[in-house]
Amino acid sequence: MALKPTNLYIQMAQLPATFKGSPQEFAAELVRRMQILSPNGTNFIFIGDVEPTSNVGPWLRGGTQWWVWNDDIKRYVPLDISQSETRWYWIGASTPPSTPPYLWLRTTGNPTDQNPSPGSAVGWYEFDGVNWVPFNSIVSFGPTASRPSTPTDFQQFYDTDLGVLIWWERAAWRTVSGVPGDVKFVIFETLSDALRFNPGWAVFGETNQSFRGRLISQATQDSGATPETVLSVGPNITPRGALETFGEDHGVTVNDASTLRYPAQIAMWTLVKT
């Protein structure tokens, strides 16, 4: 067995000059007068940030990493404790081969020794006793004043004051529902309330007052696109481009013979998702 150098020291007291005895008695007297000392106590664990150049026992690096000496390469290597470590969840693209654990972080790839990256996360799954089924987390919620002060992109929050699910997107809180360009009608007595209850929406015509107060008609042709897409329309209907305004000098044509009446109108706020 190869012996390893240590930082231990042997200290021995002197034998009396009058000692007489056999070789065995001489050896016993030497042992009785010896003691093993260490400048660092009897701790056989090396603690530090700099890798030792020889085997001085287990090395605790940085206070959190265990390393052991490898005789083949004459260097310290990370301690492999995978066989004694508790597996908390599976990770990878392939369906877990067994349970427990009952949680699975599904990803786009399977990590290997050559390529440890699992790819992008797809979602969390749990084992219900028969199948792996996806599940969703409950988002944070609370009044408007409790919204995260430093949100990250696409962080969600359910605003209980407004009764709407919002997320942080393009440096502002916006409703999760709707895409830029969506238009909707809302009923609020004031515009400020309409905008407060619909984060990320603006009044239709915010930057063009000629849009305000108008009825919205379906566009039937592109505006400025090449090649232009034109939808077929019925007789007596003029094709209109998106955001084209018209009707300034046209009145409503009434058929005097008709018994149908135009219904009364009600004004609503028209909002557009920004």
ZAMARGU-4260 file (C-alpha; in steps of 0.2 Angstrom, whole numbers, plus 5000, padded with zeros to 4 digits):
<rodrens>
0) 5000/5000/5000 | 5007/5017/4995 | 5008/5029/5009 | 5003/5047/5007 | 5012/5062/5014
5) 5002/5072/5027 | 5004/5088/5037 | 5005/5078/5053 | 5021/5079/5064 | 5028/5066/5076
10) 5036/5074/5092 | 5046/5063/5104 | 5053/5066/5122 | 5071/5061/5125 | 5075/5044/5133
15) 5084/5045/5150 | 5102/5043/5149 | 5101/5028/5161 | 5089/5018/5151 | 5094/4999/5149
20) 5083/4986/5142 | 5080/4974/5127 | 5076/4980/5110 | 5057/4977/5113 | 5058/4987/5129
25) 5068/5001/5119 | 5054/5002/5106 | 5040/5003/5119 | 5049/5017/5128 | 5050/5026/5111
30) 5032/5024/5108 | 5027/5030/5125 | 5037/5046/5123 | 5029/5050/5105 | 5014/5061/5101
35) 5007/5065/5084 | 5003/5084/5081 | 4996/5095/5067 | 4997/5114/5064 | 4978/5113/5059
40) 4972/5101/5072 | 4966/5083/5067 | 4955/5089/5053 | 4959/5078/5037 | 4949/5089/5026
45) 4957/5102/5015 | 4947/5118/5015 | 4952/5132/5002 | 4949/5140/4985 | 4966/5135/4978
50) 4968/5117/4972 | 4981/5107/4981 | 4996/5100/4971 | 4996/5084/4980 | 4983/5072/4989
55) 4979/5080/5005 | 4963/5072/5008 | 4945/5077/5003 | 4945/5096/4997 | 4931/5107/5001
60) 4931/5121/4988 | 4923/5137/4990 | 4913/5130/5005 | 4900/5121/4994 | 4910/5109/4982
65) 4918/5093/4986 | 4933/5087/4976 | 4944/5071/4978 | 4961/5066/4972 | 4963/5057/4955
70) 4978/5046/4955 | 4978/5044/4936 | 4979/5063/4932 | 4987/5068/4948 | 4974/5082/4951
75) 4958/5085/4960 | 4941/5081/4952 | 4923/5084/4957 | 4916/5071/4968 | 4902/5061/4960
80) 4888/5058/4972 | 4875/5054/4959 | 4871/5037/4965 | 4868/5043/4983 | 4859/5059/4978
85) 4840/5060/4979 | 4832/5063/4962 | 4819/5077/4964 | 4812/5077/4946 | 4816/5071/4929
90) 4822/5082/4915 | 4823/5079/4896 | 4812/5076/4881 | 4809/5057/4883 | 4795/5051/4894
95) 4802/5046/4911 | 4805/5027/4913 | 4799/5025/4931 | 4792/5034/4946 | 4796/5041/4958
100) 4800/5055/4956 | 4782/5060/4951 | 4788/5077/4943 | 4795/5079/4925 | 4802/5095/4917
105) 4799/5091/4899 | 4812/5099/4887 | 4816/5099/4869 | 4831/5088/4871 | 4839/5075/4882
110) 4855/5080/4891 | 4870/5069/4888 | 4888/5069/4894 | 4894/5075/4878 | 4880/5088/4877
115) 4873/5092/4894 | 4861/5105/4888 | 4843/5099/4889 | 4837/5112/4876 | 4822/5123/4880
120) 4809/5120/4893 | 4792/5114/4887 | 4782/5113/4903 | 4780/5103/4920 | 4771/5086/4920
125) 4765/5076/4935 | 4762/5057/4936 | 4744/5054/4941 | 4746/5035/4944 | 4743/5031/4925
130) 4750/5044/4914 | 4761/5060/4914 | 4749/5075/4913 | 4754/5093/4911 | 4749/5106/4925
135) 4750/5124/4926 | 4755/5135/4941 | 4743/5148/4949 | 4749/5165/4944 | 4751/5179/4957
140) 4736/5189/4961 | 4731/5204/4971 | 4725/5222/4970 | 4733/5235/4958 | 4744/5241/4971
145) 4752/5224/4973 | 4758/5222/4956 | 4777/5217/4955 | 4787/5233/4956 | 4801/5226/4945
150) 4793/5213/4934 | 4802/5203/4921 | 4796/5201/4903 | 4780/5191/4901 | 4777/5189/4920
155) 4759/5187/4923 | 4748/5194/4937 | 4729/5194/4940 | 4723/5211/4945 | 4709/5208/4957
160) 4704/5226/4957 | 4701/5226/4938 | 4696/5207/4937 | 4708/5204/4923 | 4724/5194/4919
165) 4739/5205/4914 | 4757/5203/4910 | 4772/5214/4908 | 4775/5215/4889 | 4785/5229/4880
170) 4789/5238/4896 | 4770/5240/4901 | 4756/5230/4909 | 4744/5224/4896 | 4730/5212/4896
175) 4735/5194/4891 | 4720/5193/4879 | 4720/5202/4863 | 4734/5206/4850 | 4739/5223/4843
180) 4726/5229/4831 | 4711/5221/4840 | 4696/5233/4842 | 4682/5231/4855 | 4668/5241/4862
185) 4667/5244/4881 | 4654/5252/4892 | 4661/5265/4905 | 4655/5282/4910 | 4673/5289/4908
190) 4687/5286/4896 | 4699/5285/4911 | 4690/5271/4918 | 4689/5262/4901 | 4708/5263/4900
195) 4711/5259/4918 | 4701/5243/4917 | 4710/5238/4900 | 4728/5240/4902 | 4738/5240/4886
200) 4723/5247/4876 | 4720/5264/4869 | 4705/5274/4863 | 4703/5271/4844 | 4708/5286/4835
205) 4721/5291/4849 | 4733/5298/4835 | 4720/5302/4822 | 4704/5311/4828 | 4695/5308/4811
210) 4693/5290/4817 | 4683/5295/4832 | 4664/5294/4833 | 4663/5284/4817 | 4655/5267/4813
215) 4668/5254/4809 | 4665/5245/4792 | 4674/5230/4785 | 4689/5234/4774 | 4689/5225/4757
220) 4706/5230/4750 | 4723/5233/4756 | 4730/5250/4759 | 4746/5253/4750 | 4751/5235/4749
225) 4759/5228/4733 | 4752/5217/4726 | 4736/5223/4732 | 4723/5211/4739 | 4705/5216/4735
230) 4689/5206/4741 | 4674/5205/4729 | 4660/5215/4735 | 4641/5215/4731 | 4633/5227/4719
235) 4632/5246/4725 | 4646/5243/4738 | 4662/5253/4736 | 4678/5243/4741 | 4686/5252/4755
240) 4704/5251/4762 | 4709/5248/4780 | 4707/5264/4790 | 4699/5273/4775 | 4687/5286/4781
245) 4671/5290/4771 | 4653/5296/4773 | 4656/5314/4777 | 4644/5320/4763 | 4633/5305/4763
250) 4616/5304/4772 | 4606/5288/4776 | 4595/5283/4762 | 4578/5279/4769 | 4565/5269/4760
255) 4549/5277/4763 | 4539/5262/4759 | 4548/5252/4773 | 4540/5249/4789 | 4556/5245/4798
260) 4564/5259/4808 | 4582/5262/4812 | 4585/5257/4830 | 4591/5270/4843 | 4610/5271/4845
265) 4621/5270/4861 | 4638/5277/4862 | 4652/5266/4868 | 4671/5268/4870 | 4680/5260/4855
270) 4697/5254/4861 | 4711/5246/4851 | 4725/5234/4858 | 4742/5243/4857
</rodrens>
